Amino acid sequence: MIRQLFSILCIVLCLACDGKREVFVLQGKLEGGGDKMAFDYDSLGHRAHASVELQDGEFSLALNLSEPQVVRGIFSDGHFWKKARRGFIPCNASYLLFVAQPGQKLEAKGRLTKDFVDIYPGGDEENAVFRKYTSALHPVLNDYVNLLVRDAVDTTLTEQDKAEIRKQSEDYEAALQRIRIAFLEKHVSSVGGLWLMEDMLIRKQLSMEEAERLFRQVDGRYADLTYYKNVSTRIQGAKRTAVGQPAPSIKTERTYDGQPFDLEAWRGKYVLVDFWGTWCGACIAGMPEMKKFAAKHEGKLMLLGIAKESDEQRWRKYLDTSEWDWKQIVSGKGEENYVLRFNVQGFPTKILIGPDGRILKRLVGEEPGFYEELEQLIK
């Protein structure tokens, strides 16, 4: 407890030198869980993490926030993780989800008796709205993921059993989508609603047409929220980076080799843009074939890697020892957030730009025959 109080004091002292942020405090008692929780949140555009110890279930968390946002916490001992063989299946029902606002004090109390975190903080308008979503979705989501875990670990399943699981999975997915859309229809104008819309766009659970329709309903008082700006940028990015459109500008000094880069300098050549990350196994697995294809068209085709990274130093260290020797930049913020501006919804995403600067092809993931198709486009 002394450590927790010291942590809070440090954050309060930092507040004196940073007028942009205020302290948010979550405290309460969660019985039936583990003895430590980890939280992840946004700190001035970067993912940040904090942890607290629970003593007889009691805890106190302080975060230095610049804006309202959705925060999630999980018991660090994996108490509610959905374990499948050597890994686990990510599941928001395993997290304590809530809306945190700068300067706010929120309570979370309850006894955890189920196999997921069936507790939904309230006490303010934003959380009262958000809990309508989490309390409806999480029980269904938990049952669905339990089904996926069974499919992954039960070695006694017959082919008929697996077919039935696939059918049940489709039913669950449809039910979950109905819950998400119903919430957005009523509460898109909320912190939780905008968070959900961005999350659904990233996961391709929401069409751009549907997103644009819902987005028009958002109250202007949320316009300064990062979620609002991100959704707006994605909607515009989807229009501006469709096949046939002129590619948005890419001009940055956030390069691996330290030399400024301007996409316009490559006008007259084909450019294959590869959105990737050091954390993305599929991205790296596809690079040898991409390198081979580029070598075949040397002088005619240029490669540009754009990485999405939470740790730029890790990206640099990886490239130091890699064989991916083409131009590499890292996505940043604002105009340099190319992941948002190009509406990248999955990794890897590859975009072919023609000599006239127009987009010729988009692909998410790795597909057989992709380079054969590029061959025809380049010819």
KACOR-V755002 format. One record per backbone hydrogen bond with DSSP energy under -0.5 kcal/mol. CO is the residue of the C=O (numbers start at 0). NH is the residue of the N-H. If there is no record, write none. Layout:
BEGIN
CO&NH, CO&NH
END
This chain:
BEGIN
0&4, 1&5, 2&6, 3&7, 4&8, 5&9, 6&10, 7&11, 8&12, 9&13, 10&14, 11&15, 12&15, 13&16, 14&17, 17&20, 21&64, 22&102, 23&62, 24&105, 25&60, 26&107, 27&58, 28&30, 28&109, 29&32, 30&111, 34&53, 35&75, 36&51, 37&73, 38&49, 39&71, 40&47, 41&43, 42&45, 45&42, 47&40, 49&38, 51&36, 52&54, 53&55, 54&57, 56&29, 57&54, 58&27, 60&25, 62&23, 62&64, 64&21, 68&99, 70&97, 71&39, 72&95, 73&37, 74&77, 77&80, 80&82, 81&88, 83&86, 86&83, 87&89, 88&81, 90&93, 91&94, 92&116, 94&96, 95&72, 97&70, 97&99, 99&68, 100&103, 103&24, 105&26, 107&28, 109&30, 110&112, 115&117, 116&118, 123&127, 124&128, 125&129, 126&130, 128&131, 128&132, 129&132, 129&133, 130&134, 131&135, 132&136, 133&137, 135&139, 136&140, 137&141, 138&142, 139&143, 140&144, 141&145, 142&146, 143&147, 144&148, 145&149, 146&150, 147&151, 148&152, 149&153, 152&154, 153&156, 157&161, 158&162, 159&163, 160&164, 161&165, 162&166, 163&167, 164&168, 165&169, 166&170, 167&171, 168&172, 169&173, 170&174, 171&175, 172&176, 173&177, 174&178, 175&179, 176&180, 177&181, 178&182, 179&183, 180&184, 181&185, 182&186, 183&187, 187&189, 189&193, 190&194, 191&195, 192&196, 193&197, 194&198, 195&199, 196&200, 197&201, 198&202, 199&204, 199&205, 200&203, 206&210, 207&211, 208&212, 209&213, 210&214, 211&215, 213&216, 214&217, 218&221, 219&222, 221&224, 224&228, 225&229, 226&230, 227&231, 228&232, 229&233, 230&234, 231&235, 232&236, 233&237, 234&238, 235&239, 236&240, 238&241, 241&244, 244&358, 249&262, 251&260, 252&254, 253&329, 260&251, 261&264, 262&265, 263&266, 265&268, 269&301, 270&272, 270&352, 271&303, 272&274, 272&350, 273&275, 273&305, 274&347, 274&348, 275&307, 276&279, 278&280, 279&283, 280&284, 281&285, 283&286, 283&287, 285&289, 286&290, 287&291, 288&292, 289&293, 290&294, 291&295, 292&296, 294&297, 296&299, 296&300, 299&269, 301&271, 302&326, 303&273, 304&306, 304&328, 305&275, 306&308, 306&330, 310&314, 311&315, 312&316, 313&317, 314&318, 315&319, 316&320, 317&320, 318&321, 322&324, 326&304, 327&255, 328&306, 332&335, 333&336, 335&331, 335&337, 336&340, 337&341, 338&343, 339&342, 342&344, 347&364, 348&274, 349&362, 350&272, 350&352, 351&359, 351&360, 352&270, 353&356, 354&267, 356&246, 357&353, 358&243, 360&351, 362&349, 362&364, 366&369, 368&372, 369&373, 370&374, 371&375, 372&376, 373&377, 374&378
END
